[in-house]
Amino acid sequence: MPEAVIRTDTSPPGLLASLDPLLREWLPRQRWFAGKGRPVTGFSLVAAAELLPADSRLGLHHVLVRAHQRHTPAGGAAQEPGDCYQLLIGTREALPPRLAPALIGHLTEGPAAGRTAYDALYDTRPAEVLLEALRTRARIGGLRFERAPGDGIRTGLVPRLMTAEQSNSSIVYGDTFILKLLRRIVPGVNPDLELPLALAREGCPRVPAPAGWMVADLAGRTWVLGVLQPYLQGATDGWELALRELAKGEDFVAEARALGRATAEVHTALARALPTVTLGHAQARQLADAMIERLEQAARAVPLLRSYAPGLRTAFTALADLASEGRTWSAQRVHGDLHLGQCLRSPDGEWSLIDFEGEPAKPLAERRLPQPAVRDVAGMLRSFDYAAHSADVRAPGWAESCRAAYCTGYAQAGGHDPRTDPVLLRAYETDKAVYEVLYEARHRPDWLKVPLAAVRRLSVPEPA
């Protein structure tokens, strides 16, 4: 059934039709486009709003558009519904040289014929429009801009687009705020807003509290579009910091221990703020079966994994066996995609966790499920391994010492030491390594050796 078009405010009819041929070329080239490898066959408009008049020197349109792509399942050709993307389209008579990287193309028909369309997030004025809308809690058709009480959003902050992100886009305002705009949009409660708000209510200092947020209310459902948070000036992300220390031949033990403490503090606050559940036999069996299915799918796709599959499978069957003996586990809301790049260390040495969106490729409902906290721990342990293999110089024992220090720090901050539950930890780390093998085989074959080294280790159970 075609999705209804919900046009908000006064965005001119025909805008999407005129953009269609340009977007078919431009959209698949963006780093945040999720459907790479399959051509775009068309677009349907989900919503559009005019933020600056189309006939002014600078036109600005907020557009939610669904990109349709064709794929070929076993039964023959079929059309997928397609992902919905958030676009800020600017139109000018001509682009100044500084905006050349933002070019989408030249419009030859429609309401903006003769003008040039571009990604407006590269431009200062459109970025200022978004911050002003958040400051004033603007309502523009179905768009709703909110801010937290006492957030201190002020005018005059110079915006700049960050260029390092992959799945989303972020604008920094002065050195005060950072606005993360989600590119692939789904309706419902997004954990990237939900969890930081819950942690702010708990007074957890490890996660920047949202200062504002941007949503769309469409057809009775809310779509989270962006989150404004304090910008941690001078902070370094954990991945860059780890590689820097490796290059200098320095260990990372103290930082890993502090990062473990920060992780445990966030988990403790999340368990206070949001409901927890107990995983009994049926739930643990379902969890193990899902891990086994992912292993089998990966082994079919990556032949190098097949010889290790029987040993890896024991990590999951051991979990199911424990559950059948009556063992239970606590599950809660977690980060969901924790690694060194999701952590920031301030100049005074304090660690913060960011980006609570979870794995964007997974359905929103799945990302919001309570899970054992060790899932985040396993993601970080794998990240230490990746950092050690990414260094230009060999550092024997570096990853192992970081892994141990991280678990020690986690326990020191009141968390349950994950090493005291080796079956659960091995299951989650194995599941993560299997995912990495499949990802690297598809996208970065030169990196395949990193998860394969972990697979070799994890396929042999450690002595009890």
Sequence and secondary structure as in RCSB ss.txt:
>XXXX:A:sequence
MPEAVIRTDTSPPGLLASLDPLLREWLPRQRWFAGKGRPVTGFSLVAAAELLPADSRLGLHHVLVRAHQRHTPAG
GAAQEPGDCYQLLIGTREALPPRLAPALIGHLTEGPAAGRTAYDALYDTRPAEVLLEALRTRARIGGLRFERAPG
DGIRTGLVPRLMTAEQSNSSIVYGDTFILKLLRRIVPGVNPDLELPLALAREGCPRVPAPAGWMVADLAGRTWVL
GVLQPYLQGATDGWELALRELAKGEDFVAEARALGRATAEVHTALARALPTVTLGHAQARQLADAMIERLEQAAR
AVPLLRSYAPGLRTAFTALADLASEGRTWSAQRVHGDLHLGQCLRSPDGEWSLIDFEGEPAKPLAERRLPQPAVR
DVAGMLRSFDYAAHSADVRAPGWAESCRAAYCTGYAQAGGHDPRTDPVLLRAYETDKAVYEVLYEARHRPDWLKV
PLAAVRRLSVPEPA
>XXXX:A:secstr
     EE TT  TTHHHHHHHHHHHHGGGSTT S TTS EEEEEEEEEEEEE TTSSSEEEEEEEEEEEEE  TT
S EE   EEEEEEEEEESS  GGGGGGEEEE  SSTTTTSEEEEGGGSHHHHHHHHHHHHTT EETTEEEEE TT
    S   EEEE   SSEEEEEETTTEEEEEESEE SB  HHHHHHHHHHHTT TTS   SEEEEEEETTEEEEE
EEEEE  TT EEHHHHHHHHHHTT   HHHHHHHHHHHHHHHHHHHHHS  EEE HHHHHHHHHHHHHHHHHHHH
H GGGGGGHHHHHHHHHHHHHHHHTT  EEEB   SS  GGGEEE TTS EEE      TTS HHHHTS B THH
HHHHHHHHHHHHHHHSSS  TTHHHHHHHHHHHHHHHTT   GGGSHHHHHHHHHHHHHHHHHHHHHH GGGTHH
HHHHHHHHTS    
